[in-house]
Amino acid sequence: MQQHTYALEHWEDRSGHRLSWKFGYRGTAAEFGQIEVVYPKSRHGDRHVTEVSGDSVPTTSFTGWAYGRKPSLHMGQLSVGGAGIRLKRNRWAQTRAGRALRMQVAGREYRYLATSGRHRDRALVRDGVEIRTRRHGSGARKKATFTVLGPADATDLALAAVMCGVNTRNLTRGGAVRAFFGRSLNWLEVFQ
């Protein structure tokens, strides 16, 4: 089975007002060329947009309820090359495999799931291809590393990259509990 590893470096642009700050990852992924992940690419009220663009990858965006700087899976919408993609997940599942985000892009079924209890390890899986994503490092040394198993194409890589700019804590049971309490405490602050 083919295996390739690509790393994208973390970047920040903190110029201007804090609501205009941008964050993300960028780098070169061999035959796919330059890839850039930007979050939040734009803001629409309480919704943030993460976008991936590059030399050969289709422009891919994820819009969801703002959770920090990134959109969350709550009310999430995915677009690949301008086409809207329907997302499905079981919020009440007990296992990481059961909580996976499911989508169908270009006639192919995908699952995006947590591969460990930590929020940094994820995998995008379709028939014959798996892209394992790991975010690691701190400060100026942050990176997103993609380990590609199988004959992946530009769409596969774009989907894995856009999810690096999405808060996916809810893909684990513990992450869902922490996110719930975080949202509840934020909600209670409204009444103070």
N, C-alpha and C positions, 0 to 999 in steps of 0.2 A: 504494500500500500504506500502511495506517495505521502511524504511528510515534508512540510515547509514551515519555517518559523519567521514571522515578521514582527518587528517592534515599532510602535509609534511613540514619539516623545510627547510628554505633556507640555502645554504652553498656556500662557495667560496674557491677556491684554487688559490692564487695569487703568487705562487712560479714560479721562472724562468722569462723568457722574457714575456712581456705583451701579445704577440700573443699566448702564451701557457696557459694563465689563463683560468680556468674553473669555471663555476657557475652552480647552479641548486637547486633542491629540493630532499630531501630524508626522508624516514620514513617508518613506518609499517602501512599497511592497513588491519588489522584483518586477515580474511581468505586468503587474497591475498599475505600476507607476506611482505617482504622488497620490496620497490620500489625506484628507483633512476632516476632522470631526470638530464641530463648533457647537458649544452650548452656553447659554441660550442664544441661538441664532437670532431669534426674535421672541418677543413677549406679546401675548394677547390677553390682557387682563391678568387673571390668575392662572394662565396656561403658558407654558414655556415650550419652545421648539428646539430640538437638536437636529442638526443637519450634517450629512456626509456628502462630500464632493471629491472629485479627483480626476485623474487623467482618463481612466477607462472604466471606473465604477459608475453605475447610475446614481444620479442625485437621489438621496434617500433621506427622509425626514421622519421624526417621531414627535408628535405633539401630545402633551398630557398635563395634568394638574401639576402646578409647580410644587416641588419639594426641594427646598434649598435652591441651588443653581440649575438643577436638572428637572426635566419633566418626570413624573412618576407614571406607573402603569395605570393609575386611576384615570378613567375616561381617556385612555390612550388611543391615538390614531396614527397609523403608519402609512407612508406614501413612498412608493418605489418608482422612480422615473415618471412621476406625475400621476400614477395610478394608485387609488386608495386600496388598502389591504385590510381585510377584516381580521381582527384579533380575538382570540378566545383563550380563556383560562378558568380553572376551577379554584376559586378563592378559598373554598372550604376543604380542599384535599389535604391529607395529612403528610404525604410524602413529597419530596422535591420533584419527582417525576410526575406526580399527579398535579402539582401546582404549575407546571411548565406553561409558558406562553406559546400558543399554537397559531400558525398563520399559513396561508397558502399564497405563494408568489410564483407567477409564471407557470402555473400548473403543478408546482411542487409543494409538498407538505413539509413544513418546518416546525421544529420544536426548539424553544430557547429555555434552558433550564439551569438551575444552580447545580454545580457539581460538588460543592462542599457547603458546610454551614456558614462559611464566611461569605460576605457579599462581594468579594473580589474574583471569585472563580465561577465562570459560567461556560456554557457550551451551546452552540447552534448546531442542530443536527437535522440532516435530511438523508434520504436514502443514498448510501454510499459516500457521504461526506460528513465530516465533523470538524468544526472549528472551535477549539478550546481557547477561551479568553481569560487572561489573568492580568489584573491591574496591580502593580506593585511599586514600591519605592515611596519616597516622601520628598516634599519640597520640589526643588528643581530637578530631582532625579526620578520623578514619577514617569512610569511607562505603562503602555498597554501592549501585552505580548499575545500574538495570535499563533497558535499551533494548528496548522491545517492538515487534516488527515483525509486523503482521497483527492479526486479531481475537482477541486472547487473552482468556481468561476467568479466573475466580478460581482454578480448579484449576491452570492454567498458572503463574500468579504464585506460588501457594503452593509448587509444586514447585521453581521457580527460587529462591525465598527460603530454603527449608529447606536447599538445597545450599550456601548461603553459610555455614552452620554445620556443614559436614562437611569433613573433610580429604580433598581430592580430588587430591592430588599424583600418585597412581598413574595418573591419566588421561594423563600424559605419560611417555615412556620415561625421561627424566632424573629426573623426580620419583619414579618407581618405584625407580630405583637408589638415590637418596638415602634414601628411606623404608626400603629393604631394609637398607642399612648402619646407619641409625639404630636399627632394631629389633634388628639383630645385636649392636650395641654395648650396647644395653640388656639384651639377653639374657645377654651375657658378664658384665655386672656382677653378675648373680645368683650367679655362682660365685666372686666375690672375697670 
